Amino acid sequence: MSPDRYPSDLTDAQWELIEPLLPEPNTGGRPEKHPRREIVNAILYVVRSGCPWRYLPT
């Protein structure tokens, strides 16, 4: 595991299962600022570690 990854991060196989379930991004607005996979990883980090959002690592 690389140093910038957490144990709660999705594997490539897990991401392949979850990605099709997410809604399509809007094409008319500004582009997404953060990759969807990183957002899901951040949510899983909080769910699995139990830390409040304000303690989420930068």
Secondary structure, 3 states (H helix, E strand, C coil): CCCCCCCCCCCHHHHHHHHHHCCCCCCCCCCCCCCHHHHHHHHHHHHHHCCCHHHCCC
